[in-house]
């Protein structure tokens, strides 16, 4: 996995075996970011790449004081496994 890049207002992405892995988001109401899709090519699944993308997005959200809306099923499950991060979720 190469360095995770950020296209502000659109996505976090990195190049991996099989192409581009990305986390798409859109800015929402109440100073939030709706993470609606995380995709990793089949060739790179099982290597924690999606986890790295989510953590990078959360680092950004925290630095900007943004709450997260976990619309993507993967991200929703991620928050279930990482309850210590629940404070960043927009309720």
MARBA-640550 format. One record per residue (C-alpha): residue number from 1; residue in three letters; x, y, z. Coordinates in steps of 0.001 Angstrom, whole numbers, plus 500000, padded with zeros to 6 digits. Layout:
REM MARBA-640550
R   nr  rest       X       Y       Z
R  NUM   ALA       X       Y       Z
...
REM end
This chain:
REM MARBA-640550
R   nr  rest       X       Y       Z
R    1   UNK  500000  500000  500000
R    2   UNK  501329  503401  499079
R    3   UNK  500686  506608  501011
R    4   UNK  497037  507501  501575
R    5   UNK  496112  510634  499623
R    6   UNK  493216  513019  500258
R    7   UNK  491107  514719  497608
R    8   UNK  489296  517219  499894
R    9   UNK  485519  517001  499822
R   10   UNK  485616  513779  497826
R   11   UNK  487758  510848  498951
R   12   UNK  490779  509269  500591
R   13   UNK  492627  506858  498340
R   14   UNK  495751  504775  497881
R   15   UNK  497170  502539  495192
R   16   UNK  497217  498830  496026
R   17   UNK  497477  495529  494184
R   18   UNK  494562  495562  491758
R   19   UNK  494219  499339  491462
R   20   UNK  492858  502079  493699
R   21   UNK  491382  501550  497142
R   22   UNK  489197  504446  498218
R   23   UNK  486898  505854  500854
R   24   UNK  484322  508251  499420
R   25   UNK  482614  510901  501512
R   26   UNK  480558  514029  501124
R   27   UNK  480293  516959  503480
R   28   UNK  476937  517087  505170
R   29   UNK  474861  519222  507498
R   30   UNK  475929  520124  511020
R   31   UNK  479641  520162  510116
R   32   UNK  479661  516470  509226
R   33   UNK  481126  514085  506686
R   34   UNK  479016  511231  505357
R   35   UNK  481295  508267  504612
R   36   UNK  479188  506407  502076
R   37   UNK  481597  503983  500386
R   38   UNK  484832  502123  501079
R   39   UNK  486122  499910  498285
R   40   UNK  489251  497762  498065
R   41   UNK  490154  495704  494976
R   42   UNK  489704  491958  495417
R   43   UNK  493465  491385  495087
R   44   UNK  494120  493505  498186
R   45   UNK  491301  492465  500502
R   46   UNK  492176  491032  503898
R   47   UNK  495176  493355  504345
R   48   UNK  493508  495978  506601
R   49   UNK  493523  498568  503823
R   50   UNK  489916  499620  504480
R   51   UNK  490802  500021  508171
R   52   UNK  493712  502306  507254
R   53   UNK  491448  504411  505031
R   54   UNK  488854  504779  507803
R   55   UNK  491504  505745  510352
R   56   UNK  492941  508372  507988
R   57   UNK  489462  509826  507419
R   58   UNK  488866  509949  511184
R   59   UNK  492200  511653  511756
R   60   UNK  491133  514316  509259
R   61   UNK  487652  514642  510804
R   62   UNK  489115  515099  514275
R   63   UNK  491594  517711  513093
R   64   UNK  488748  519683  511469
R   65   UNK  486205  519209  514274
R   66   UNK  483900  517256  511939
R   67   UNK  481426  514571  513009
R   68   UNK  481068  511382  510936
R   69   UNK  477929  509822  509480
R   70   UNK  478786  506143  508839
R   71   UNK  476435  505408  505917
R   72   UNK  478773  502785  504434
R   73   UNK  478051  499330  505928
R   74   UNK  481773  498651  506423
R   75   UNK  482237  501908  508341
R   76   UNK  479142  501263  510442
R   77   UNK  480534  497830  511415
R   78   UNK  483960  499430  512003
R   79   UNK  482422  501725  514632
R   80   UNK  480707  498739  516281
R   81   UNK  484155  497129  516717
R   82   UNK  485841  500394  517804
R   83   UNK  483516  501782  520436
R   84   UNK  486304  504053  521689
R   85   UNK  485689  506184  518569
R   86   UNK  481923  506548  519088
R   87   UNK  482274  510195  520134
R   88   UNK  483012  511267  516572
R   89   UNK  479770  509807  515183
R   90   UNK  476944  512284  514530
R   91   UNK  473917  511111  516489
REM end
